Amino acid sequence: MEDYTCCRYCDKGIFVSVEKRTMCRKNGLVPAEYVCPQYALDPFKIQVHRKHNVDFSKYEKEDYSIE
């Protein structure tokens, strides 16, 4: 699992994609990987990537039997 402890995912910061930095309410413009003592994770800033769908048409019914 990825470590989300950085100001990019903090609720006090806004990620600036042009400069690859974070605008923090407490410390101003900081690197995206910076962590300050006031860090608080905002789970809505984490982007989840879905896995690709599996093509089940290439499997037979016998592939799923337990016996």
Secondary structure as UniProt FT lines:
FT   HELIX           7..9
FT   TURN            11..12
FT   STRAND          13..16
FT   TURN            17..20
FT   STRAND          21..24
FT   TURN            25..27
FT   STRAND          28..31
FT   TURN            32..33
FT   TURN            37..38
FT   HELIX           43..45
FT   HELIX           56..58
FT   HELIX           61..64
//
